[in-house]
Amino acid sequence: GVVTSAVDVGETMNEVTTDYGVRGAYNFKAGNVYATFNRNIYNDRVDSLVIDNPFRATDLAYTSTSVPGGPAQARFSTSPDNEATRIAFGTMLKFPLQTRIIADMAFGTWTQDAAFLPYTINSAIFSPAGAPANSLATLQQKSLGGELNTTSVNVAFSSRPIPGLGLRARYRSYDMTDKTNKWVITGDVAGSPDRSWSVVTPSADAPYGHLTANPYEHKTSRFDAQASYDFGDLTIEGSARFASLERTYREATTGEENGWGLAAIYRTSDWLSFRAFYDDAHRTAEGHTVYGFQADEAERESTKSGVQLNVNPFSTIGFGFTYFRRNDDYPNRPDRVQVTGGVPVPGAQPIPGTPSGLLEASYDTYTLDFSFTPNARTDINAYYTYEKNASTNQWSSTTGAALNNLVNLAGSDRGDTFGANARFDLVPEKWTFSLMLQHQEVDGLMDITAREAGSFYTPGRTTLIPTGQGGAADIVDYDDTRLTTVVADLAYAVAKAWTLSIGYAYEKYTHADAFSDGTSMFPQAVLFFLKGNDGNYDVNVAYAKLNYRF
């Protein structure tokens, strides 16, 4: 819970990004072929940022907690120079029965070989061999020699072999390979920045010394197929997809993601349209884990469903309703077990009800909209959207074979957004008045519950936090926001291509967040003496615009 003091400073910016490319295509009766070449070069003209340390006047190495040490200045690296190249070519072929075949391939290379900075700016730090750590000569390598190669392949097919029947299929493959120059890092000052030298020992998980030096590579292959049939005004569509995942230096090294979907679309000529869909997907994960895979690679059950309805009972009035839901569950996460040296103790039994990580998440969105067009000179629209997002994370720890802490984080957000837009042609093709109103409120809650018997619980908190929450208080103002926007605009068409506008815009923003707003101390540690304030504001803008269309 103790965080080192931090200083914020301004950063000089002087950078140049250059993009150029060329494309050639040949069109013929049955389709076309093309090829492209693109090049991107990024040059940061500021190699580093150096500032004075407000707490030290001279360099000093760390010797003990009583003499913590540190540099007289601090040096921060900026974004390194880098380059990217992409070559692509493909074709689109047309056949009878509305049959189309599209295929393309793309090859990319990303490189970064900017010169390294010294290990540290602190002249009082030396490597075990006695070399000064602030000298470029002490570096094992002078630059990274970084290179990533990407290969993507896309093939798509579509056809309508008989009236009413539509067929579509697509295959996509993406492969990223890390060709960066690798070497075993023996030491640096990363463990205690600018204070002392740290010896780095490679391990099975970090064979080059640091996890960030591992060659993170991945490959995905995916096949999608869809079929639809028109029953008059009703279209039924079914889909299936199959994907394989490969990863290097991730806990889940392989996996599959397969799914299916069903949709129905109903349309009439003028007054009614309806669409409903359901989608189900399952992702697997194979590899080694003790506490559970990260959410982006873990086993997941995901469903999506929704409906969209548009009704126009009269030529001047329209109504719309949309509902969308997504639900993600992360099943089969392992329960906590006694671990020594990162390995489960032989014979140790899992503790029921103690999985760690993201357990579930859901997202619901409802939208109502209304349109009114009484005549050709007036157009009014209004809408309301309700959103509810929720997720549950849980984290547990053990002391020996016994459960210690168990913290459950149930976060939720409710959003209410409503607005209106209106346009009035006061004088056709001359004077136009438009008005936009929008208001949004987001109410966030982090419901936190901890185990009463865990070490997180402190008896002194009982006077502040009710019994049953394990000494953990809920955060009720968890990123709460309100945003109101009003824009009024009066436009005059001076000529066919010229328009003069005058207008007024107003915006009011309020924000409440336990971690950044207000003047109270940061809840985690008292050593934060500078805290960003994303506080409230009001804006009033009067403007004039002159537009030219060509």
Salt bridges, closest charged atoms under 4 A:
GLU83 OE1 - ARG39 NH2 2.38
ASP178 OD2 - LYS182 NZ 3.40
ASP188 OD2 - HIS210 NE2 2.75
ASP224 OD1 - ARG170 NH2 3.94
ASP224 OD1 - ARG222 NE 2.99
ASP230 OD2 - ARG160 NH2 3.15
GLU237 OE1 - ARG168 NH2 2.89
GLU257 OE2 - ARG300 NH2 2.93
ASP279 OD1 - ARG241 NH2 2.66
ASP296 OD1 - ARG250 NH2 3.00
GLU297 OE2 - ARG250 NH2 3.07
GLU299 OE2 - HIS282 NE2 3.85
GLU301 OE2 - HIS282 ND1 2.78
ASP328 OD2 - ARG326 NE 3.03
ASP364 OD2 - ARG325 NH1 2.47
ASP416 OD2 - ARG414 NE 2.80
ASP425 OD1 - ARG423 NE 3.84
GLU441 OE2 - HIS439 NE2 2.95
GLU441 OE1 - ARG482 NE 3.68
ASP479 OD1 - HIS511 NE2 3.09
ASP517 OD2 - HIS511 ND1 2.43
ASP538 OD2 - LYS508 NZ 3.47
